[in-house]
Amino acid sequence: MVNFTSHEIRDIIISMLVIAGVFAYVFRNINQGDFISLIPVTLVAVGFGFVFHELAHKFMAVRYGFYAEYRLWVQGLVLAIVTAALGFVFAAPGAVYIHGQYISKEENGKISIAGPLTNIALAAIFFVLIQFVSFSPILTLICGLGFTINSFLAFFNLLPVFMLDGAKVLKWNPVIWVVTTGIAFIMMAYPYIISYMRLTI
């Protein structure tokens, strides 16, 4: 059974609100400069992607019998705010800390890939939904941002760099890493591919 401490719930809520706020600030131009009213949009499109990514790690770790708890990084949230002020976002809102006995390479790989797979699944859901919500500019915006940001989060976290999920997944199973990273890259590049094709036709 997965349990959440009051401290953990607080950290999750703070992380989601800060992430939603900084992305709303960066994307404020698409809402005539009003980023406050854009926060509910980024909360769904972006905030859920960040937090669900981390919770996927937690659920998988608990499944293997480990104790796992999400904790926010104050420095990471401050970095997100500072970079947003500069016009882009580099966010590391927090991480899931896992405690227990020895974690095997396979367990570590599966726990690590759970996050990016969650972002891929969310991106796919937003992609499907966007086909049916053209009647609503707000829903179209939510789905568009949700697809774009979650695709990027999946690809970025799968990079085989120390501290990112990709390094652990690659160490566990190179084939799964290649396939998953390839899917994330195609999803991330999809809008640019479509734009290029429209320009060349």
MARKOLNU-42014 format. One record per residue: residue number from 0; x, y, z of N, C-alpha, C in turn. Coordinates in nm, 2 decimals. Each point is the difference from the previous one (the first is absolute). Layout:
! residues N
REC,NUM,X,Y,Z,X,Y,Z,X,Y,Z
...
END
This chain:
! residues 201
REC,0,0.08,-0.12,0.00,-0.08,0.12,0.00,0.09,0.13,0.00
REC,1,-0.04,0.09,-0.08,0.08,0.13,-0.01,-0.06,0.10,0.09
REC,2,0.09,0.05,0.09,-0.05,0.10,0.10,0.08,0.13,-0.03
REC,3,-0.07,0.11,0.04,0.06,0.13,-0.02,0.00,0.07,0.14
REC,4,0.12,0.06,0.03,0.01,0.08,0.13,-0.06,0.14,-0.03
REC,5,-0.03,0.07,0.11,-0.05,0.13,-0.02,0.11,0.09,-0.06
REC,6,0.12,-0.02,0.04,0.12,0.07,-0.05,0.01,-0.02,-0.15
REC,7,-0.02,-0.12,-0.04,0.01,-0.04,-0.14,-0.11,0.07,-0.08
REC,8,-0.12,-0.01,0.05,-0.12,0.07,-0.07,0.03,0.15,-0.02
REC,9,0.05,0.06,0.11,0.04,0.14,-0.01,0.10,0.03,-0.11
REC,10,0.10,-0.09,0.00,0.11,0.02,-0.10,-0.06,-0.01,-0.14
REC,11,-0.09,-0.10,-0.02,-0.06,-0.02,-0.14,-0.08,0.12,-0.04
REC,12,-0.08,0.05,0.09,-0.08,0.12,-0.03,0.08,0.12,-0.04
REC,13,0.10,0.02,0.09,0.09,0.12,-0.03,0.07,-0.02,-0.13
REC,14,0.05,-0.11,-0.03,0.08,-0.03,-0.13,-0.10,0.03,-0.11
REC,15,-0.12,-0.05,0.00,-0.09,0.01,-0.11,-0.03,0.15,-0.02
REC,16,-0.03,0.07,0.10,-0.04,0.14,-0.01,0.12,0.09,-0.05
REC,17,0.12,-0.03,0.05,0.12,0.08,-0.05,0.02,-0.03,-0.15
REC,18,0.00,-0.13,-0.04,0.02,-0.04,-0.14,-0.10,0.06,-0.09
REC,19,-0.13,0.00,0.05,-0.11,0.05,-0.08,0.02,0.15,-0.02
REC,20,0.05,0.07,0.11,0.02,0.14,0.00,0.11,0.05,-0.09
REC,21,0.11,-0.07,0.00,0.11,0.04,-0.08,-0.02,-0.03,-0.15
REC,22,-0.07,-0.11,-0.03,-0.03,-0.02,-0.14,-0.11,0.10,-0.05
REC,23,-0.09,0.03,0.09,-0.10,0.10,-0.04,0.06,0.14,-0.03
REC,24,0.10,0.03,0.08,0.08,0.12,-0.02,0.07,0.00,-0.14
REC,25,0.07,-0.11,-0.03,0.07,-0.01,-0.12,-0.09,0.00,-0.12
REC,26,-0.12,-0.06,0.01,-0.09,-0.01,-0.11,-0.11,0.12,0.00
REC,27,0.02,0.10,0.08,-0.10,0.10,0.02,-0.03,0.07,-0.12
REC,28,0.08,0.01,-0.10,-0.02,0.07,-0.13,-0.12,-0.06,-0.08
REC,29,-0.02,-0.13,0.02,-0.11,-0.06,-0.07,-0.13,0.03,0.07
REC,30,0.00,0.07,0.11,-0.12,0.04,0.08,0.00,0.15,0.02
REC,31,0.05,0.07,-0.10,0.01,0.15,0.00,0.07,0.05,0.13
REC,32,0.10,-0.07,0.04,0.08,0.05,0.11,-0.05,-0.04,0.14
REC,33,-0.12,-0.05,0.01,-0.06,-0.04,0.13,0.03,-0.14,0.04
REC,34,0.10,-0.01,0.09,0.05,-0.14,0.03,-0.08,-0.05,0.12
REC,35,-0.07,0.08,0.08,-0.08,-0.05,0.11,-0.11,-0.09,-0.05
REC,36,-0.08,0.05,-0.09,-0.11,-0.08,-0.05,0.05,-0.12,-0.08
REC,37,0.13,0.00,-0.04,0.05,-0.12,-0.07,0.05,-0.11,0.09
REC,38,0.01,0.03,0.13,0.05,-0.10,0.09,-0.09,-0.13,0.00
REC,39,-0.13,0.01,0.00,-0.08,-0.13,0.00,0.03,-0.08,-0.13
REC,40,0.03,0.06,-0.11,0.04,-0.07,-0.12,0.13,-0.07,0.02
REC,41,0.10,0.07,0.05,0.13,-0.06,0.01,0.00,-0.11,0.12
REC,42,-0.09,0.02,0.09,-0.01,-0.09,0.11,-0.04,-0.14,-0.05
REC,43,-0.09,0.00,-0.09,-0.04,-0.13,-0.06,0.10,-0.05,-0.11
REC,44,0.04,0.09,-0.09,0.08,-0.04,-0.11,0.15,-0.03,0.04
REC,45,0.05,0.07,0.10,0.14,-0.01,0.04,0.02,-0.06,0.14
REC,46,-0.07,0.06,0.10,0.02,-0.03,0.14,-0.02,-0.15,0.02
REC,47,-0.11,-0.06,-0.06,-0.03,-0.14,0.02,0.11,-0.08,-0.06
REC,48,0.06,0.04,-0.11,0.11,-0.07,-0.06,0.12,-0.02,0.09
REC,49,0.04,0.11,0.06,0.11,0.00,0.09,-0.03,-0.09,0.12
REC,50,-0.11,0.02,0.07,-0.03,-0.07,0.12,-0.03,-0.15,-0.03
REC,51,-0.08,-0.03,-0.10,-0.03,-0.14,-0.03,0.12,-0.08,-0.04
REC,52,0.10,0.07,-0.06,0.13,-0.06,-0.03,0.06,-0.05,0.13
REC,53,0.01,0.08,0.10,0.06,-0.04,0.12,-0.08,-0.10,0.08
REC,54,-0.13,0.01,0.00,-0.09,-0.09,0.06,0.01,-0.14,-0.06
REC,55,0.03,-0.01,-0.13,0.01,-0.13,-0.07,0.12,-0.07,0.06
REC,56,0.11,0.08,0.03,0.12,-0.06,0.06,-0.04,-0.06,0.14
REC,57,-0.08,0.08,0.07,-0.04,-0.04,0.14,-0.08,-0.13,-0.01
REC,58,-0.10,0.00,-0.08,-0.09,-0.12,-0.01,0.08,-0.12,-0.04
REC,59,0.09,0.01,-0.09,0.08,-0.12,-0.05,0.09,-0.04,0.12
REC,60,0.06,0.09,0.07,0.09,-0.03,0.11,-0.07,-0.07,0.11
REC,61,-0.12,0.05,0.03,-0.09,-0.07,0.10,-0.04,-0.14,-0.04
REC,62,-0.02,-0.01,-0.13,-0.04,-0.14,-0.05,0.11,-0.10,0.03
REC,63,0.13,0.05,-0.01,0.11,-0.09,0.03,0.03,-0.01,0.15
REC,64,-0.08,0.06,0.08,0.02,-0.01,0.14,0.09,0.10,0.07
REC,65,0.03,0.11,-0.07,0.08,0.10,0.06,-0.09,0.12,0.05
REC,66,0.06,0.07,0.09,-0.07,0.12,0.05,0.05,0.12,-0.09
REC,67,-0.10,0.07,-0.05,0.03,0.11,-0.09,-0.08,0.12,0.04
REC,68,0.07,0.12,-0.01,-0.07,0.12,0.04,0.04,0.12,-0.09
REC,69,-0.09,0.07,-0.05,0.03,0.12,-0.08,0.04,0.12,0.09
REC,70,0.11,0.06,-0.04,0.04,0.12,0.08,0.04,0.11,-0.10
REC,71,-0.05,0.12,0.03,0.03,0.11,-0.10,0.14,0.05,0.03
REC,72,0.06,0.06,-0.10,0.13,0.06,0.01,-0.02,0.15,-0.01
REC,73,0.03,0.07,0.11,-0.01,0.14,0.00,0.08,0.07,-0.10
REC,74,0.13,-0.05,-0.02,0.09,0.05,-0.10,-0.05,-0.02,-0.14
REC,75,-0.07,-0.11,-0.02,-0.05,-0.03,-0.13,-0.12,0.09,-0.04
REC,76,-0.08,0.03,0.10,-0.11,0.09,-0.02,0.04,0.14,-0.02
REC,77,0.11,0.04,0.07,0.05,0.14,-0.01,0.07,0.01,-0.14
REC,78,0.06,-0.11,-0.05,0.06,0.00,-0.13,-0.10,0.02,-0.11
REC,79,-0.12,-0.07,0.02,-0.11,0.01,-0.09,-0.05,0.14,-0.01
REC,80,-0.01,0.07,0.11,-0.05,0.14,0.01,0.10,0.09,-0.07
REC,81,0.13,-0.02,0.03,0.10,0.09,-0.06,0.01,-0.02,-0.15
REC,82,0.00,-0.12,-0.05,0.01,-0.03,-0.14,-0.13,0.06,-0.07
REC,83,-0.12,-0.02,0.06,-0.12,0.06,-0.06,0.01,0.15,-0.02
REC,84,0.06,0.06,0.10,0.02,0.15,-0.01,0.09,0.03,-0.12
REC,85,0.09,-0.09,-0.04,0.08,0.02,-0.12,-0.06,-0.05,-0.13
REC,86,-0.12,-0.05,0.01,-0.07,-0.04,-0.12,-0.01,-0.14,-0.04
REC,87,0.06,-0.09,0.09,-0.01,-0.14,-0.03,-0.02,-0.07,0.14
REC,88,-0.02,-0.13,0.00,-0.02,-0.07,0.12,0.09,-0.12,0.01
REC,89,0.08,-0.01,0.10,0.08,-0.12,0.04,-0.04,-0.03,0.14
REC,90,-0.08,-0.11,0.01,-0.06,-0.03,0.13,0.04,-0.14,0.05
REC,91,0.03,0.00,0.13,0.02,-0.13,0.07,-0.07,0.02,0.13
REC,92,-0.14,-0.01,0.00,-0.08,0.03,0.11,0.03,-0.09,0.12
REC,93,0.04,-0.13,-0.02,0.02,-0.09,0.11,0.03,-0.14,-0.05
REC,94,0.01,-0.09,0.09,0.03,-0.14,-0.04,-0.06,-0.10,0.10
REC,95,-0.01,-0.12,-0.04,-0.04,-0.11,0.08,0.12,-0.06,0.07
REC,96,0.00,0.00,0.13,0.11,-0.06,0.07,-0.04,-0.14,0.04
REC,97,0.08,-0.10,-0.03,-0.03,-0.14,0.02,0.09,-0.06,0.11
REC,98,-0.06,-0.07,0.09,0.07,-0.06,0.12,-0.03,-0.15,0.00
REC,99,0.10,-0.08,0.03,-0.03,-0.14,0.01,0.13,-0.07,-0.01
REC,100,-0.01,-0.13,-0.02,0.11,-0.09,-0.02,0.06,0.02,-0.14
REC,101,0.09,-0.08,-0.04,0.07,0.01,-0.13,-0.10,0.00,-0.12
REC,102,0.02,0.10,-0.08,-0.09,0.01,-0.12,0.08,-0.06,-0.12
REC,103,-0.06,-0.10,-0.06,0.07,-0.06,-0.12,0.00,0.09,-0.12
REC,104,0.09,-0.03,-0.10,0.00,0.08,-0.12,-0.13,0.00,-0.07
REC,105,-0.07,-0.12,0.00,-0.13,-0.01,-0.07,-0.10,0.09,0.07
REC,106,-0.01,-0.01,0.14,-0.09,0.07,0.07,0.02,0.15,-0.01
REC,107,0.13,0.04,0.00,0.03,0.14,-0.02,-0.04,0.05,-0.13
REC,108,0.02,-0.08,-0.11,-0.03,0.04,-0.13,-0.15,0.01,-0.02
REC,109,-0.08,-0.09,0.06,-0.14,0.01,-0.02,-0.06,0.11,0.08
REC,110,0.05,0.03,0.12,-0.04,0.11,0.08,0.03,0.13,-0.08
REC,111,0.11,0.01,-0.06,0.04,0.12,-0.08,-0.08,0.02,-0.12
REC,112,-0.03,-0.11,-0.07,-0.07,0.02,-0.13,-0.15,0.03,0.02
REC,113,-0.05,-0.02,0.12,-0.14,0.02,0.03,-0.04,0.15,-0.02
REC,114,0.10,0.09,0.04,-0.03,0.14,-0.02,-0.01,0.05,-0.14
REC,115,0.10,-0.03,-0.09,-0.02,0.03,-0.14,-0.12,-0.06,-0.07
REC,116,-0.02,-0.13,0.04,-0.12,-0.07,-0.06,-0.13,0.07,0.03
REC,117,-0.01,0.06,0.12,-0.11,0.07,0.04,-0.02,0.13,-0.08
REC,118,0.11,0.07,-0.03,0.00,0.12,-0.08,-0.04,-0.04,-0.15
REC,119,0.05,-0.11,-0.05,-0.04,-0.05,-0.13,-0.15,-0.03,0.00
REC,120,-0.05,-0.06,0.10,-0.15,-0.04,0.00,-0.08,0.13,0.01
REC,121,0.04,0.10,0.08,-0.07,0.12,0.01,0.00,0.08,-0.13
REC,122,0.12,0.00,-0.07,0.01,0.07,-0.13,-0.09,-0.07,-0.10
REC,123,-0.01,-0.13,0.01,-0.09,-0.07,-0.10,-0.15,0.03,0.03
REC,124,-0.03,0.01,0.13,-0.14,0.04,0.03,-0.03,0.14,-0.05
REC,125,0.09,0.09,0.03,-0.03,0.14,-0.05,-0.01,0.00,-0.15
REC,126,0.09,-0.08,-0.07,0.00,0.00,-0.15,-0.14,-0.05,-0.05
REC,127,-0.05,-0.10,0.06,-0.13,-0.06,-0.04,-0.11,0.11,0.03
REC,128,0.00,0.05,0.12,-0.10,0.10,0.04,-0.01,0.12,-0.09
REC,129,0.12,0.05,-0.05,0.01,0.12,-0.08,-0.08,-0.02,-0.13
REC,130,-0.02,-0.12,-0.04,-0.07,-0.03,-0.12,-0.15,0.03,0.01
REC,131,-0.05,0.01,0.13,-0.14,0.01,0.02,-0.04,0.13,0.08
REC,132,0.09,0.09,0.02,-0.03,0.12,0.08,0.02,0.13,-0.07
REC,133,0.00,-0.01,-0.14,0.02,0.12,-0.08,-0.11,0.11,0.03
REC,134,-0.11,-0.05,0.05,-0.11,0.10,0.03,0.04,0.09,0.11
REC,135,0.10,-0.03,0.08,0.03,0.08,0.12,0.15,0.04,-0.01
REC,136,0.03,0.13,-0.01,0.13,0.05,0.00,0.08,-0.04,0.13
REC,137,-0.06,0.01,0.11,0.06,-0.03,0.13,0.04,-0.15,0.00
REC,138,-0.09,-0.09,-0.03,0.03,-0.14,0.00,0.11,-0.03,-0.11
REC,139,-0.01,0.06,-0.11,0.11,-0.02,-0.10,0.13,0.04,0.05
REC,140,0.01,0.12,0.07,0.12,0.05,0.06,0.06,-0.10,0.10
REC,141,-0.09,-0.05,0.09,0.04,-0.10,0.10,0.06,-0.12,-0.06
REC,142,-0.07,-0.06,-0.10,0.04,-0.12,-0.07,0.13,0.02,-0.08
REC,143,0.01,0.12,-0.06,0.12,0.03,-0.08,0.12,0.01,0.09
REC,144,-0.01,0.08,0.11,0.11,0.01,0.09,0.03,-0.13,0.07
REC,145,-0.10,-0.07,0.04,0.01,-0.13,0.06,0.08,-0.10,-0.08
REC,146,-0.03,-0.01,-0.13,0.07,-0.09,-0.09,0.15,0.05,-0.01
REC,147,0.02,0.12,-0.03,0.13,0.05,-0.02,0.09,-0.01,0.12
REC,148,-0.04,0.04,0.11,0.08,0.00,0.12,0.03,-0.14,0.05
REC,149,-0.11,-0.09,0.00,0.02,-0.14,0.05,0.10,-0.07,-0.10
REC,150,-0.01,0.02,-0.13,0.09,-0.06,-0.09,0.14,0.04,0.03
REC,151,0.02,0.13,0.02,0.14,0.05,0.04,0.05,-0.06,0.13
REC,152,-0.09,-0.01,0.10,0.04,-0.05,0.13,0.05,-0.14,-0.01
REC,153,-0.08,-0.08,-0.08,0.04,-0.14,-0.02,0.13,-0.02,-0.07
REC,154,0.03,0.08,-0.11,0.12,-0.01,-0.07,0.12,0.05,0.09
REC,155,-0.02,0.12,0.06,0.11,0.05,0.09,0.04,-0.09,0.11
REC,156,-0.10,-0.06,0.07,0.03,-0.09,0.11,0.06,-0.13,-0.04
REC,157,-0.01,-0.03,-0.13,0.06,-0.13,-0.05,0.14,0.02,-0.06
REC,158,0.05,0.13,0.00,0.14,0.02,-0.04,0.09,-0.08,0.10
REC,159,0.10,-0.07,-0.06,0.09,-0.09,0.08,0.10,0.08,0.08
REC,160,-0.05,0.09,0.08,0.09,0.09,0.08,-0.02,-0.03,0.15
REC,161,0.11,0.01,0.07,0.00,-0.03,0.14,-0.11,0.08,0.07
REC,162,-0.07,-0.06,0.09,-0.11,0.06,0.08,-0.13,0.00,-0.08
REC,163,0.00,-0.02,-0.13,-0.13,-0.01,-0.07,-0.04,-0.15,-0.01
REC,164,-0.13,-0.02,-0.03,-0.05,-0.14,-0.01,0.07,-0.08,-0.11
REC,165,0.03,0.07,-0.11,0.06,-0.08,-0.11,0.12,-0.08,0.03
REC,166,0.09,0.05,0.08,0.12,-0.07,0.03,-0.03,-0.13,0.07
REC,167,-0.10,0.00,0.09,-0.03,-0.13,0.07,-0.08,-0.09,-0.09
REC,168,-0.08,0.05,-0.09,-0.07,-0.09,-0.09,0.10,-0.06,-0.10
REC,169,0.09,0.08,-0.05,0.10,-0.05,-0.10,0.08,-0.11,0.07
REC,170,0.04,0.02,0.12,0.08,-0.10,0.07,-0.07,-0.13,0.02
REC,171,-0.13,0.01,0.02,-0.09,-0.12,0.02,-0.03,-0.07,-0.13
REC,172,-0.04,0.07,-0.10,-0.04,-0.06,-0.13,0.01,0.10,-0.11
REC,173,0.11,-0.01,-0.08,0.03,0.09,-0.11,-0.11,0.00,-0.10
REC,174,-0.06,-0.12,-0.03,-0.10,-0.01,-0.11,-0.12,0.08,0.04
REC,175,-0.05,-0.02,0.13,-0.11,0.08,0.05,0.03,0.15,0.00
REC,176,0.12,0.03,0.03,0.03,0.15,0.01,0.00,0.05,-0.14
REC,177,0.05,-0.07,-0.10,0.00,0.05,-0.14,-0.14,0.02,-0.05
REC,178,-0.09,-0.10,0.02,-0.14,0.00,-0.05,-0.07,0.12,0.07
REC,179,0.01,0.01,0.13,-0.08,0.10,0.08,0.05,0.14,-0.04
REC,180,0.13,0.02,-0.01,0.06,0.13,-0.04,-0.04,0.04,-0.14
REC,181,0.00,-0.10,-0.09,-0.05,0.02,-0.13,-0.14,0.05,-0.01
REC,182,-0.09,-0.07,0.07,-0.14,0.04,0.00,-0.01,0.15,0.06
REC,183,0.07,0.02,0.11,-0.01,0.14,0.06,0.05,0.10,-0.10
REC,184,0.11,-0.03,-0.07,0.06,0.10,-0.09,-0.10,0.03,-0.12
REC,185,-0.06,-0.11,-0.05,-0.09,0.02,-0.11,-0.12,0.09,0.04
REC,186,-0.05,-0.03,0.12,-0.12,0.08,0.05,0.04,0.14,0.02
REC,187,0.12,0.02,0.06,0.05,0.14,0.02,0.02,0.07,-0.13
REC,188,0.05,-0.07,-0.10,0.03,0.07,-0.13,-0.12,0.01,-0.09
REC,189,-0.11,-0.07,0.03,-0.12,-0.01,-0.09,-0.05,0.14,-0.04
REC,190,-0.02,0.10,0.09,-0.05,0.13,-0.05,0.10,0.06,-0.10
REC,191,0.13,-0.01,0.02,0.09,0.06,-0.10,0.00,-0.08,-0.13
REC,192,-0.02,-0.13,0.00,0.00,-0.08,-0.12,-0.12,0.04,-0.08
REC,193,-0.12,0.02,0.07,-0.12,0.03,-0.07,0.01,0.14,-0.06
REC,194,0.06,0.10,0.08,0.02,0.13,-0.05,0.08,0.01,-0.13
REC,195,0.11,-0.08,0.01,0.09,-0.01,-0.12,-0.07,-0.06,-0.12
REC,196,-0.08,-0.10,0.02,-0.07,-0.07,-0.11,-0.10,0.10,-0.06
REC,197,-0.06,0.08,0.08,-0.10,0.10,-0.05,0.07,0.10,-0.08
REC,198,0.12,0.04,0.04,0.07,0.11,-0.08,0.06,-0.05,-0.13
REC,199,0.02,-0.13,-0.01,0.06,-0.06,-0.12,-0.10,-0.05,-0.10
REC,200,-0.12,-0.01,0.05,-0.10,-0.05,-0.10,-0.06,0.11,-0.08
END
